[in-house]
Amino acid sequence: MTDTATQVSTSSRTAWLAPFLPVLLVSLGAAIAFFMFPYDLAFLTRIVIMMIFVLSFDLILGYAGIATLGHAAMYGCGAYAAGLISLHLSPDPLIGLFAGAFAGALIAWISGIVLLRAQGVALLMISIAVTMVLQETASQARWLTGGADGLAGITVSPLLGMFEFDFVGQVAFIYCVCILIALLVFCRVLAGSPFGLALRGIEGSASRMRAIGTPVYRRKVTVYVIAGAIAGIAGALAAQATGLVGIEVFNFSLSADVMVMLIVGGAGRLYGALIGTLIFMIVHHIAASIDPFNWLFVIGFMLLVVVFALPKGLVSLPDRLVSLSRRAS
């Protein structure tokens, strides 16, 4: 009785740590990577930016069950918005970040009103079509976007007026990690809110949620706009970190990569987006450095193994191992 009471007391004392555990793990992992790989910060920054991008995709696929192949549309619009703001209005990185979020949310709202009325294959096709239209528009509007040459020479002023972006990429990495942590906290709060629970219900059975009075279409459009804003932030960060925006930001392969990263990590848990992105980017980097022409074979093989062995992604690996150990015993 005393032991049980002690365990309950200990659990209650440590329960408050649970919501902050992911943030602590991300912060710790980023700090370790920062000091262990000081000359690979550009690559690490790319990983963090892609984590934000995949996090936004998890909101619509993992929580609301909206499968699209056009998520690069919001990412690309965010990148162009941040680049144009920096070149013509203000080099402040935070203003560029807000511009990217606004552009991503705006295109998500405009396109979401149409494509979220469709389902299945039609939804996939319309989402691809939206991205292709945006890519062609960016290619033709050379006076604004630079066309196929892209926007070059993007510079940003010191962050908060104090921290100047250095050549090594230390400030850019810390800046992106801080944005990732802030968005991760936001997504966790959103997922645990009544709105997030409604999305779970829609993902499970939209017809049942509609029958109990939930405005399914409105909820889908709302989460699509939120995810679009986060994808736009990822695009803005990419533009600020690299100083360049090309029409490749609208490529279909980018949307496909994001889906693969989420499937590898596990959809609907937020952490799966982080784990899947980390694994995908590292495997991609190593495989491409070994064989620049056939690295897709490695990615495809990895995806096959994960889908067949762990249908819920790598985040389900601990539960799978526990289940196997119980069967063995």
Residue frames relative to the residue before (quaternion, step in Angstrom):
aa qw qx qy qz dx dy dz
M 1.0000 0.0000 0.0000 0.0000 0.00 0.00 0.00
T 0.6624 0.5038 -0.2982 0.4674 3.51 1.02 -0.90
D 0.6454 0.5230 -0.3170 0.4577 3.57 1.03 -0.89
T 0.6478 0.5221 -0.3159 0.4561 3.57 0.99 -0.88
A 0.6573 0.5082 -0.3069 0.4642 3.54 0.96 -0.86
T 0.6422 0.5247 -0.3225 0.4564 3.55 1.05 -0.77
Q 0.6489 0.5181 -0.3158 0.4590 3.57 1.02 -0.87
V 0.6490 0.5145 -0.3153 0.4633 3.57 0.99 -0.88
S 0.6560 0.5139 -0.3120 0.4563 3.54 0.99 -0.85
T 0.6538 0.5083 -0.3099 0.4670 3.58 1.00 -0.85
S 0.6477 0.5212 -0.3197 0.4546 3.56 0.99 -0.85
S 0.6709 0.4963 -0.3062 0.4581 3.56 0.95 -0.84
R 0.6482 0.5183 -0.3242 0.4539 3.58 1.11 -0.65
T 0.7447 0.3910 -0.2180 0.4950 3.59 1.09 -0.69
A 0.4619 0.7071 -0.4434 0.3001 3.59 1.26 -0.17
W 0.6304 0.5588 -0.3477 0.4117 3.58 1.03 -0.70
L 0.6028 0.5808 -0.3564 0.4149 3.56 1.25 -0.40
A 0.5322 0.6907 -0.3893 0.2969 3.58 1.14 -0.67
P 0.6919 0.4666 -0.3241 0.4454 3.67 0.76 -0.84
F 0.7134 0.4537 -0.2602 0.4663 3.58 1.10 -0.61
L 0.4533 0.7258 -0.4352 0.2799 3.59 1.26 -0.24
P 0.6630 0.4905 -0.3367 0.4544 3.68 0.80 -0.81
V 0.6471 0.5174 -0.3227 0.4576 3.55 1.00 -0.85
L 0.6505 0.5125 -0.3145 0.4640 3.55 0.97 -0.84
L 0.6595 0.5091 -0.3095 0.4583 3.59 0.96 -0.86
V 0.6500 0.5030 -0.3165 0.4736 3.59 0.96 -0.86
S 0.6564 0.5075 -0.3134 0.4620 3.58 0.94 -0.89
L 0.6644 0.5008 -0.3043 0.4638 3.57 0.93 -0.90
G 0.6592 0.5078 -0.3068 0.4621 3.58 0.93 -0.90
A 0.6570 0.5037 -0.3129 0.4655 3.58 0.97 -0.84
A 0.6475 0.5166 -0.3235 0.4574 3.59 0.98 -0.81
I 0.6490 0.5066 -0.3179 0.4703 3.58 0.96 -0.85
A 0.6670 0.4956 -0.3052 0.4651 3.60 0.89 -0.91
F 0.6204 0.5677 -0.3368 0.4235 3.58 1.02 -0.81
F 0.7528 0.3859 -0.2132 0.4888 3.58 0.90 -0.93
M 0.6785 0.4978 -0.3067 0.4447 3.62 1.08 -0.61
F 0.7964 0.1941 -0.0929 0.5652 3.59 1.09 -0.69
P 0.0015 -0.8580 0.5136 -0.0058 3.62 0.62 1.08
Y 0.7199 0.4146 -0.2602 0.4921 3.61 1.16 -0.42
D 0.6658 0.4522 -0.3107 0.5057 3.59 1.26 0.22
L 0.2820 0.8061 -0.4883 0.1794 3.56 1.17 0.48
A 0.5839 0.5677 -0.3855 0.4338 3.60 1.11 -0.54
F 0.6655 0.4799 -0.2966 0.4886 3.58 0.97 -0.86
L 0.6493 0.5115 -0.3217 0.4618 3.60 0.95 -0.81
T 0.6250 0.5293 -0.3370 0.4644 3.58 1.06 -0.73
R 0.6180 0.5322 -0.3387 0.4692 3.60 1.04 -0.75
I 0.6369 0.5228 -0.3318 0.4592 3.59 0.98 -0.81
V 0.6614 0.5057 -0.3120 0.4577 3.59 0.89 -0.92
I 0.6495 0.5117 -0.3224 0.4607 3.60 0.95 -0.85
M 0.6656 0.4872 -0.3087 0.4737 3.58 0.96 -0.83
M 0.5814 0.5640 -0.3765 0.4496 3.61 1.11 -0.59
I 0.6473 0.5060 -0.3190 0.4725 3.58 0.96 -0.85
F 0.6482 0.5269 -0.3108 0.4534 3.56 0.97 -0.89
V 0.6930 0.4611 -0.2786 0.4791 3.60 0.87 -0.95
L 0.5742 0.5784 -0.3679 0.4476 3.59 1.14 -0.64
S 0.6592 0.4953 -0.3109 0.4726 3.58 0.95 -0.84
F 0.6543 0.5072 -0.3209 0.4600 3.59 1.01 -0.75
D 0.6002 0.5665 -0.3582 0.4365 3.58 1.11 -0.64
L 0.6024 0.5716 -0.3638 0.4220 3.59 1.05 -0.68
I 0.7594 0.3805 -0.2273 0.4763 3.58 0.87 -0.87
L 0.7249 0.4022 -0.2615 0.4944 3.61 0.99 -0.68
G 0.7405 0.4390 -0.2386 0.4495 3.56 0.75 -1.04
Y 0.7718 0.3495 -0.1899 0.4961 3.59 0.98 -0.77
A 0.7934 0.2906 -0.1619 0.5097 3.60 0.92 -0.83
G 0.4311 -0.7321 0.4426 0.2867 3.59 1.26 -0.14
I 0.4448 0.6707 -0.4714 0.3606 3.59 1.16 0.55
A 0.1204 -0.8090 0.5743 0.0344 3.58 -0.37 1.25
T 0.1024 0.7880 -0.5991 0.0979 3.58 -0.57 1.16
L 0.2415 -0.7360 0.6061 0.1809 3.53 -1.30 0.31
G 0.6199 0.5427 -0.3480 0.4474 3.55 1.14 0.61
H 0.2802 0.7979 -0.5002 0.1863 3.56 1.14 0.50
A 0.5501 0.6205 -0.3965 0.3939 3.59 1.20 -0.40
A 0.5100 0.6526 -0.4265 0.3635 3.61 1.19 -0.38
M 0.7063 0.4454 -0.2715 0.4786 3.60 0.86 -0.92
Y 0.6119 0.5483 -0.3370 0.4598 3.55 1.09 -0.76
G 0.6874 0.4912 -0.2817 0.4548 3.57 0.87 -0.97
C 0.6532 0.5075 -0.3208 0.4614 3.58 0.95 -0.85
G 0.6351 0.5248 -0.3238 0.4652 3.58 1.03 -0.75
A 0.6513 0.5135 -0.3144 0.4619 3.57 1.00 -0.84
Y 0.6805 0.4764 -0.2970 0.4709 3.60 0.87 -0.90
A 0.6388 0.5294 -0.3372 0.4449 3.59 0.97 -0.81
A 0.6731 0.4821 -0.3001 0.4737 3.59 0.89 -0.89
G 0.6526 0.5187 -0.3173 0.4521 3.58 1.00 -0.79
L 0.6798 0.4847 -0.2933 0.4657 3.57 0.91 -0.89
I 0.6242 0.5289 -0.3374 0.4655 3.58 1.01 -0.79
S 0.6747 0.4986 -0.2987 0.4549 3.57 0.92 -0.90
L 0.7049 0.4750 -0.2734 0.4503 3.60 0.96 -0.83
H 0.8288 0.2871 -0.1060 0.4685 3.59 0.93 -0.87
L 0.7932 0.3100 -0.1719 0.4951 3.61 1.08 -0.52
S 0.7918 -0.1929 0.1825 0.5500 3.57 0.53 -1.14
P 0.3504 -0.7511 0.5140 0.2210 3.61 -0.88 0.85
D 0.3853 0.7295 -0.4895 0.2824 3.60 1.26 0.11
P 0.4323 -0.7343 0.4479 0.2708 3.66 -0.60 1.04
L 0.6503 0.5239 -0.3330 0.4378 3.59 1.02 -0.69
I 0.6180 0.5155 -0.3470 0.4817 3.58 1.09 -0.67
G 0.6359 0.5194 -0.3186 0.4736 3.58 1.04 -0.76
L 0.6280 0.5407 -0.3271 0.4541 3.54 1.07 -0.76
F 0.6692 0.4800 -0.2981 0.4827 3.58 0.93 -0.88
A 0.6255 0.5292 -0.3402 0.4615 3.58 1.05 -0.73
G 0.6458 0.5164 -0.3168 0.4646 3.58 0.99 -0.81
A 0.6520 0.5077 -0.3134 0.4679 3.57 0.97 -0.86
F 0.6618 0.5063 -0.3110 0.4571 3.57 0.94 -0.88
A 0.6621 0.5048 -0.3103 0.4588 3.59 0.93 -0.91
G 0.6565 0.5089 -0.3102 0.4623 3.60 0.96 -0.85
A 0.6675 0.4923 -0.2998 0.4713 3.57 0.97 -0.87
L 0.6511 0.5322 -0.3228 0.4343 3.59 0.97 -0.84
I 0.6975 0.4455 -0.2891 0.4811 3.59 0.83 -0.91
A 0.6106 0.5366 -0.3540 0.4626 3.59 1.12 -0.59
W 0.6531 0.5111 -0.3139 0.4622 3.58 1.01 -0.79
I 0.6785 0.4907 -0.2967 0.4592 3.57 0.87 -0.98
S 0.7275 0.4180 -0.2512 0.4826 3.59 0.81 -0.95
G 0.6335 0.5656 -0.3317 0.4108 3.57 1.06 -0.77
I 0.5830 0.5870 -0.3728 0.4201 3.59 1.09 -0.70
V 0.7188 0.4226 -0.2387 0.4978 3.57 1.08 -0.78
L 0.7768 0.4150 -0.2324 0.4128 3.56 0.53 -1.18
L 0.6441 0.5297 -0.3468 0.4292 3.62 1.10 -0.46
R 0.5482 0.5623 -0.4160 0.4584 3.57 1.28 0.12
A 0.6536 0.4723 -0.3030 0.5078 3.57 1.33 -0.24
Q 0.1953 -0.7667 0.5998 0.1195 3.54 -1.31 0.25
G 0.8252 0.2894 -0.1772 0.4516 3.54 -1.33 0.29
V 0.8472 -0.0940 0.0960 0.5140 3.53 -1.01 -0.94
A 0.6214 0.5507 -0.3490 0.4345 3.59 1.00 -0.78
L 0.6383 0.5243 -0.3181 0.4653 3.59 1.01 -0.82
L 0.6479 0.5150 -0.3167 0.4634 3.58 0.96 -0.88
M 0.6814 0.5003 -0.2954 0.4452 3.58 0.86 -0.96
I 0.6652 0.4972 -0.3154 0.4592 3.59 0.92 -0.86
S 0.6489 0.5161 -0.3296 0.4516 3.59 0.97 -0.80
I 0.6361 0.5019 -0.3291 0.4849 3.60 1.05 -0.72
A 0.6459 0.5338 -0.3230 0.4399 3.57 0.97 -0.87
V 0.6249 0.5398 -0.3401 0.4500 3.61 0.97 -0.81
T 0.6748 0.4933 -0.2949 0.4629 3.57 0.91 -0.91
M 0.6503 0.5140 -0.3204 0.4586 3.59 1.00 -0.82
V 0.6290 0.5251 -0.3352 0.4650 3.58 1.01 -0.78
L 0.6655 0.4969 -0.3052 0.4660 3.59 0.91 -0.87
Q 0.6454 0.5196 -0.3259 0.4552 3.59 0.98 -0.81
E 0.6700 0.4849 -0.3001 0.4753 3.57 0.95 -0.86
T 0.6228 0.5350 -0.3380 0.4600 3.57 1.05 -0.73
A 0.6618 0.4936 -0.3034 0.4758 3.57 0.96 -0.87
S 0.6479 0.5237 -0.3204 0.4509 3.57 1.06 -0.71
Q 0.7115 0.4573 -0.2593 0.4663 3.60 0.99 -0.82
A 0.6919 0.4685 -0.2850 0.4697 3.61 1.04 -0.70
R 0.0419 -0.8501 0.5249 0.0006 3.57 0.60 1.16
W 0.6141 0.5788 -0.3491 0.4074 3.59 1.07 -0.74
L 0.7499 0.3717 -0.1989 0.5099 3.56 1.18 -0.58
T 0.8147 0.2939 -0.1177 0.4858 3.57 0.81 -1.03
G 0.5021 -0.6445 0.4357 0.3778 3.58 1.22 -0.30
G 0.4097 -0.7417 0.4509 0.2806 3.59 1.29 0.04
A 0.8301 -0.1669 0.1378 0.5139 3.55 -1.01 -0.84
D 0.6167 0.5509 -0.3487 0.4412 3.60 1.19 -0.44
G 0.3847 -0.7542 0.4561 0.2742 3.57 1.21 -0.42
L 0.5740 -0.5490 0.4723 0.3822 3.52 -1.38 -0.02
A 0.0305 -0.8100 0.5855 -0.0121 3.55 -0.64 1.09
G 0.7587 0.4063 -0.2751 0.4285 3.54 -1.27 0.28
I 0.3284 0.7465 -0.5143 0.2652 3.57 1.15 0.53
T 0.0002 0.7921 -0.6097 0.0294 3.56 -0.76 1.04
V 0.1816 -0.7688 0.6025 0.1137 3.55 -1.18 0.54
S 0.4881 -0.6608 0.4929 0.2866 3.52 -1.14 0.71
P 0.6986 -0.4504 0.3189 0.4555 3.62 -1.20 0.22
L 0.5207 -0.6493 0.4653 0.3011 3.54 -1.00 0.89
L 0.8356 0.0011 -0.0745 0.5442 3.57 -0.77 1.13
G 0.6134 -0.5862 0.3306 0.4132 3.55 1.23 0.49
M 0.7094 0.4643 -0.2521 0.4665 3.61 1.25 0.00
F 0.7859 0.3190 -0.1518 0.5075 3.57 0.91 -0.91
E 0.2016 -0.8069 0.5480 0.0896 3.54 -0.32 1.26
F 0.4805 -0.6642 0.4905 0.2957 3.57 -0.98 0.89
D 0.2362 -0.8128 0.5248 0.0899 3.55 -0.55 1.23
F 0.6708 -0.5166 0.3631 0.3890 3.56 -1.29 0.35
V 0.6560 0.5240 -0.3150 0.4426 3.60 1.01 -0.80
G 0.4639 -0.7084 0.4227 0.3229 3.57 1.12 -0.63
Q 0.3306 0.7702 -0.4948 0.2294 3.59 1.19 0.35
V 0.6866 0.4730 -0.2906 0.4695 3.59 0.85 -0.96
A 0.6388 0.5272 -0.3349 0.4493 3.60 0.96 -0.83
F 0.6551 0.5124 -0.3205 0.4534 3.59 0.96 -0.83
I 0.6804 0.4790 -0.2948 0.4699 3.59 0.84 -0.97
Y 0.6112 0.5597 -0.3253 0.4554 3.57 1.04 -0.83
C 0.7011 0.4608 -0.2691 0.4729 3.60 0.84 -1.00
V 0.6311 0.5239 -0.3401 0.4600 3.60 1.01 -0.74
C 0.6410 0.5188 -0.3289 0.4602 3.61 0.97 -0.80
I 0.6475 0.4997 -0.3199 0.4782 3.59 0.98 -0.81
L 0.6346 0.5322 -0.3322 0.4514 3.60 0.98 -0.83
I 0.6645 0.4977 -0.3118 0.4621 3.59 0.88 -0.90
A 0.6494 0.5159 -0.3220 0.4566 3.59 0.91 -0.87
L 0.6923 0.4671 -0.2826 0.4718 3.59 0.92 -0.88
L 0.6100 0.5460 -0.3528 0.4532 3.58 1.10 -0.64
V 0.6400 0.5053 -0.3181 0.4836 3.57 0.99 -0.82
F 0.6469 0.5268 -0.3167 0.4513 3.57 0.95 -0.91
C 0.6814 0.4914 -0.2926 0.4568 3.58 0.91 -0.94
R 0.6290 0.5278 -0.3373 0.4603 3.58 1.05 -0.71
V 0.6494 0.4991 -0.3150 0.4796 3.56 0.97 -0.84
L 0.6527 0.5181 -0.3083 0.4589 3.56 0.98 -0.89
A 0.6755 0.5059 -0.2993 0.4451 3.59 0.92 -0.90
G 0.7166 0.4424 -0.2523 0.4765 3.58 1.10 -0.67
S 0.5480 0.6245 -0.3881 0.3988 3.59 1.28 -0.16
P 0.6765 -0.4586 0.3588 0.4508 3.62 -1.23 0.15
F 0.6078 0.5477 -0.3530 0.4539 3.58 1.10 -0.66
G 0.6655 0.4992 -0.3000 0.4668 3.58 0.96 -0.87
L 0.6461 0.5109 -0.3188 0.4690 3.56 1.02 -0.78
A 0.6156 0.5314 -0.3438 0.4695 3.58 1.11 -0.67
L 0.6267 0.5280 -0.3369 0.4637 3.58 1.05 -0.75
R 0.6126 0.5453 -0.3400 0.4603 3.57 1.05 -0.79
G 0.6633 0.5087 -0.2964 0.4620 3.52 0.97 -0.89
I 0.6428 0.5132 -0.3179 0.4716 3.57 1.02 -0.80
E 0.6412 0.5234 -0.3233 0.4588 3.56 1.02 -0.81
G 0.6747 0.4918 -0.2872 0.4695 3.58 1.10 -0.77
S 0.7737 -0.1826 0.1573 0.5859 3.58 0.85 -0.94
A 0.2654 -0.7954 0.5261 0.1417 3.57 -0.19 1.28
S 0.6450 0.5343 -0.3336 0.4327 3.59 0.99 -0.79
R 0.6454 0.5107 -0.3239 0.4666 3.58 1.03 -0.76
M 0.6510 0.5030 -0.3169 0.4720 3.59 0.99 -0.83
R 0.6352 0.5188 -0.3288 0.4682 3.57 1.05 -0.73
A 0.6476 0.5391 -0.3157 0.4362 3.56 1.06 -0.78
I 0.7189 0.4077 -0.2601 0.4993 3.62 1.08 -0.58
G 0.6790 -0.5589 0.2686 0.3928 3.56 1.26 0.39
T 0.4607 0.6745 -0.4625 0.3447 3.60 1.19 0.19
P 0.3759 -0.7194 0.5289 0.2477 3.63 -0.81 0.91
V 0.2251 -0.8403 0.4793 0.1161 3.57 0.28 1.32
Y 0.6809 0.4959 -0.3052 0.4441 3.58 0.78 -0.99
R 0.6694 0.4996 -0.3060 0.4569 3.58 0.92 -0.88
R 0.6337 0.5205 -0.3307 0.4670 3.59 1.03 -0.76
K 0.6539 0.5162 -0.3174 0.4531 3.57 0.98 -0.84
V 0.6536 0.5020 -0.3202 0.4673 3.58 0.92 -0.87
T 0.6461 0.5349 -0.3248 0.4369 3.59 0.96 -0.85
V 0.7053 0.4363 -0.2852 0.4805 3.59 0.79 -0.94
Y 0.5999 0.5515 -0.3653 0.4500 3.60 1.12 -0.56
V 0.6500 0.4995 -0.3115 0.4806 3.58 1.04 -0.78
I 0.6396 0.5143 -0.3310 0.4656 3.61 0.97 -0.82
A 0.6674 0.4862 -0.3000 0.4776 3.57 0.91 -0.92
G 0.6221 0.5418 -0.3385 0.4526 3.59 1.07 -0.71
A 0.6359 0.5221 -0.3267 0.4651 3.58 1.01 -0.79
I 0.6698 0.4830 -0.3053 0.4743 3.59 0.94 -0.85
A 0.6324 0.5093 -0.3342 0.4786 3.61 1.01 -0.74
G 0.6323 0.5289 -0.3270 0.4621 3.58 1.06 -0.73
I 0.6112 0.5343 -0.3400 0.4747 3.57 1.10 -0.69
A 0.6340 0.5225 -0.3268 0.4672 3.58 0.99 -0.83
G 0.6587 0.5027 -0.3080 0.4675 3.58 0.96 -0.86
A 0.6438 0.5203 -0.3213 0.4599 3.57 0.99 -0.82
L 0.6420 0.5167 -0.3217 0.4662 3.58 0.98 -0.81
A 0.6382 0.5243 -0.3294 0.4575 3.58 0.99 -0.83
A 0.6539 0.5098 -0.3146 0.4622 3.58 0.97 -0.85
Q 0.6890 0.4802 -0.2830 0.4633 3.58 0.93 -0.88
A 0.6841 0.4977 -0.2946 0.4444 3.59 0.99 -0.78
T 0.7673 0.3575 -0.1928 0.4963 3.58 1.01 -0.80
G 0.3614 -0.7501 0.4828 0.2715 3.60 1.17 -0.49
L 0.7240 0.3556 -0.2159 0.5503 3.58 1.24 0.30
V 0.0403 -0.7632 0.6439 0.0340 3.55 -1.15 0.73
G 0.0514 -0.8009 0.5966 0.0045 3.57 -0.73 1.07
I 0.6440 -0.5332 0.3625 0.4119 3.57 -1.21 0.29
E 0.4805 0.6680 -0.4347 0.3659 3.61 1.29 -0.09
V 0.5301 0.6342 -0.4178 0.3771 3.61 1.19 -0.33
F 0.6906 0.4399 -0.2827 0.4996 3.60 1.24 -0.33
N 0.3701 0.7708 -0.4673 0.2248 3.60 1.25 0.01
F 0.5541 -0.6081 0.4627 0.3303 3.53 -1.12 0.75
S 0.6187 0.5736 -0.3474 0.4093 3.59 1.02 -0.79
L 0.6087 0.5535 -0.3597 0.4402 3.61 1.09 -0.60
S 0.6539 0.4947 -0.3089 0.4818 3.57 0.98 -0.85
A 0.6516 0.5110 -0.3160 0.4631 3.58 1.01 -0.82
D 0.6347 0.5314 -0.3323 0.4520 3.59 0.98 -0.80
V 0.6384 0.5330 -0.3255 0.4499 3.56 0.98 -0.86
M 0.6524 0.5051 -0.3171 0.4676 3.57 0.99 -0.83
V 0.6428 0.5190 -0.3235 0.4613 3.59 0.98 -0.83
M 0.6382 0.5325 -0.3280 0.4489 3.60 0.94 -0.88
L 0.6848 0.4826 -0.2924 0.4612 3.56 0.92 -0.90
I 0.6457 0.5076 -0.3279 0.4668 3.60 0.98 -0.78
V 0.6406 0.5198 -0.3300 0.4588 3.59 0.97 -0.81
G 0.7291 0.4282 -0.2492 0.4722 3.59 0.86 -0.90
G 0.5200 -0.6064 0.4428 0.4072 3.57 0.97 -0.85
A 0.2902 -0.7898 0.5210 0.1433 3.57 -0.63 1.16
G 0.7973 0.3660 -0.2436 0.4135 3.51 -1.26 0.54
R 0.7052 0.4275 -0.2947 0.4829 3.60 1.15 0.33
L 0.4516 -0.7005 0.4266 0.3513 3.60 1.28 -0.01
Y 0.6954 0.4507 -0.2895 0.4790 3.61 0.81 -0.97
G 0.5800 0.5925 -0.3703 0.4189 3.56 1.13 -0.64
A 0.6132 0.5474 -0.3486 0.4502 3.57 1.08 -0.71
L 0.6709 0.4949 -0.2977 0.4652 3.58 0.97 -0.85
I 0.6872 0.4845 -0.2857 0.4597 3.57 0.87 -0.99
G 0.6682 0.5100 -0.3043 0.4481 3.57 0.90 -0.94
T 0.6477 0.5109 -0.3204 0.4656 3.58 0.97 -0.81
L 0.6530 0.5213 -0.3171 0.4486 3.57 0.91 -0.91
I 0.6826 0.4826 -0.2898 0.4661 3.59 0.85 -0.97
F 0.6663 0.5159 -0.3038 0.4444 3.57 0.87 -1.00
M 0.6966 0.4868 -0.2892 0.4407 3.59 0.79 -0.99
I 0.6640 0.4939 -0.3138 0.4656 3.58 0.97 -0.82
V 0.6622 0.4947 -0.3079 0.4711 3.59 0.90 -0.92
H 0.6316 0.5316 -0.3182 0.4660 3.57 1.00 -0.87
H 0.6677 0.5151 -0.2983 0.4471 3.58 0.88 -0.97
I 0.7004 0.4622 -0.2754 0.4689 3.58 0.85 -0.96
A 0.6775 0.4985 -0.2984 0.4511 3.59 0.88 -0.97
A 0.6738 0.4929 -0.3010 0.4610 3.60 0.96 -0.84
S 0.6442 0.5097 -0.3319 0.4637 3.60 1.07 -0.63
I 0.6605 0.4869 -0.3035 0.4843 3.60 1.14 -0.60
D 0.7951 -0.0293 0.0578 0.6029 3.57 0.88 -0.98
P 0.2556 -0.8239 0.4854 0.1421 3.62 -0.04 1.26
F 0.7102 0.4763 -0.2631 0.4467 3.61 1.17 -0.44
N 0.8009 0.2830 -0.1306 0.5112 3.60 1.08 -0.61
W 0.3039 0.7854 -0.4976 0.2079 3.59 1.18 0.46
L 0.5616 0.6146 -0.3961 0.3874 3.60 1.16 -0.47
F 0.5496 0.6049 -0.3974 0.4173 3.58 1.18 -0.51
V 0.6604 0.5074 -0.3059 0.4613 3.59 0.92 -0.89
I 0.6544 0.5058 -0.3132 0.4667 3.57 0.95 -0.90
G 0.6637 0.5106 -0.3045 0.4539 3.57 0.93 -0.89
F 0.6522 0.5057 -0.3156 0.4683 3.56 0.98 -0.84
M 0.6390 0.5234 -0.3243 0.4611 3.58 0.96 -0.84
L 0.6572 0.5088 -0.3130 0.4596 3.58 0.95 -0.85
L 0.6365 0.5288 -0.3297 0.4545 3.59 0.98 -0.81
V 0.6638 0.5111 -0.3072 0.4513 3.56 0.89 -0.94
V 0.6785 0.4931 -0.2983 0.4556 3.58 0.88 -0.95
V 0.6733 0.5090 -0.3118 0.4363 3.58 0.86 -0.94
F 0.7199 0.4379 -0.2628 0.4700 3.59 0.92 -0.85
A 0.7392 0.4120 -0.2349 0.4781 3.60 0.92 -0.86
L 0.8020 0.0998 -0.0175 0.5886 3.58 1.02 -0.85
P 0.1764 -0.8347 0.5111 0.1046 3.62 0.28 1.20
K 0.7119 0.4241 -0.2617 0.4947 3.60 1.14 -0.52
G 0.6441 -0.5595 0.3149 0.4159 3.58 1.24 0.34
L 0.7215 -0.4630 0.3104 0.4107 3.53 -1.35 0.17
V 0.5771 0.5918 -0.3913 0.4044 3.61 1.11 -0.46
S 0.6612 0.4948 -0.3108 0.4706 3.58 1.20 -0.42
L 0.4062 0.7457 -0.4577 0.2636 3.61 1.25 -0.04
P 0.6519 0.5046 -0.3494 0.4453 3.69 0.80 -0.78
D 0.6631 0.4945 -0.3108 0.4682 3.60 0.91 -0.89
R 0.6343 0.5355 -0.3238 0.4540 3.56 1.05 -0.80
L 0.6638 0.5025 -0.3029 0.4639 3.57 0.95 -0.87
V 0.6351 0.5204 -0.3293 0.4663 3.58 0.99 -0.81
S 0.6495 0.5242 -0.3106 0.4548 3.56 0.97 -0.88
L 0.6702 0.4952 -0.2958 0.4670 3.58 0.95 -0.87
S 0.6525 0.5147 -0.3229 0.4528 3.59 1.00 -0.79
R 0.6380 0.5198 -0.3296 0.4628 3.59 1.07 -0.72
R 0.6389 0.5125 -0.3308 0.4687 3.56 1.02 -0.75
A 0.6572 0.5231 -0.3109 0.4448 3.57 0.98 -0.86
S 0.6998 0.4425 -0.2726 0.4901 3.56 1.05 -0.77
